[in-house]
Amino acid sequence: MTRIVFLHPDLGIGGAERLVVDAALALKKNGHDVSFVTTHHDPDHCFLETKDGTIPVTVVGNWLPRHILGKFFALCAYIRMMYAATYIIFLRNRPDLVFCDLVSVCIPILRLYIPHIVFYCHHPDQLLSTPGSYSKALYRIPLNYLEEITTGMAHKIFVNSKYTRNVFKSTFKKLHVQPEVLYPSINTDFFDKTRIVVLERILDRKLPDDSVILLSINRYERKKNLSLAIETLAYLKKSVTEEEYKRLYLIMAGGYDKRVEENVEHYLELIQLSDELHVTDKVIFLRSPSDIYKVSLLKHCDILIYTPQNEHFGIVPLEAMYNGKPVIAHNSGGPMESIIDKVTGYLVDGSSKEFAEKIKILINNPSLIEKYGKAGRERFLETFSFTAFSNQLNKAIDELINCKKD
C-alpha cells in the first residue's frame, strides 16, 4: 500500500478541486492510503468527500496571508504552498508520493525527501494572471521563471486536455517533457446514489410544470463569461413567441466565496445586468449550491449552457452529458474535445445570438433534446467514464513507483 498525499492550495469547490478529489477517490479504491494537505478548507464550501471523512484533510498555513494590501496573491500562494510542503516532509509517516497541482513552486522542497512527485497542470498559472502595469510585469518575471523550472522537476506531469498540452508546450519552452493527457471525470457513484431534491425546495419557489430550464454552472468569475447566459436569455425574449418565453427560466448556479472580492462583485454585476436587460423575473441565482443540489439541478434542467471561452477542459459539460442533457458551449478549448457538435449538443462561436439560435432549435424539437442527451451519455461512458479515468491514473502511478524501484 502506497501512502499518497494530495497537496492543494485551497480545497474549495471548482473544477480543479473536483479533479483532485476524484483522483484521490480513484487511488483510494485501488488500495492506496490517501489524504489531503491544504492551506484552506471550509466545511461549508467544499466537496462532500472532504468533510464526511471519506478522505482525511489536514489544514496547514491558513494563518499565512492570502494577499498583501489586495496585491501579491501569487507570491502569497507560493509561500503558503511552500510552507505546506515543508510540513509534509517532516511528517512522521512521510508519504511515498505527493500529487500536487496549481502551484509548482513546492516541488523542489518535496524532492528533498519524497521519492515520487506528480504534478497536474490544469493550465499554466502565469497565463491566468491578468495584464497590469509595468511593475506587475516585473513582479511576474521571477514567478513565471520559477513556475517553469519547478514544474519540470516533477517526476510525472499530467494535463487535462490536448488543448492544455499544446498551451503547456508553447508556454514552457525550456521544458523538453511530454505531459500525459488525463481527462477529468466525475464520481458517477455519487450521481447514481444521490437522492434527487425537488426543484421547488432548491429554488424556494415553484416553476410551472411546462418550464424549459436553462442551466449555467460556473464560479462567479468574470473569465467564465457568465453575462453571456443572461444576454442569451434577453435575446430569446425578443426572438421567440410570448408563450415560449413564458416557459423559459435560467438558473445561474456557481461557486461563491465571500473571501474572494471578485465573486462578490461579479455576483452583484450579474444581478444588475439581468435588471438592465429586463429578465430579472426569469433568472434565478444560486450561490455555492451543495453537491446534492447541484446533481438535482442537472437532473431537472433541460439544456446546459456553458459560456467560458478557451476553458482548459470543463468538468460541468461532462456532468451534464452523464445526466443525459444536451450542452451548448463555446467552440474553443476543452469543450471541443468533450462535445461533438450536432451530436451531443452544439459548439458555437460565442455570441448571445448564436447561443439563442441553438436553444430555439432544441426547445422547438423536444425529441432532439432527448437524442442529444442520450448521445452525450454514451460519449461520456465511452471516453470520460470514472473507470477509464481511474484505470489510466492508477496505471501511471503504479508504473512511476515500480520504475523508480527498479
Disulfide bonds with the S-S distance in Angstrom:
none
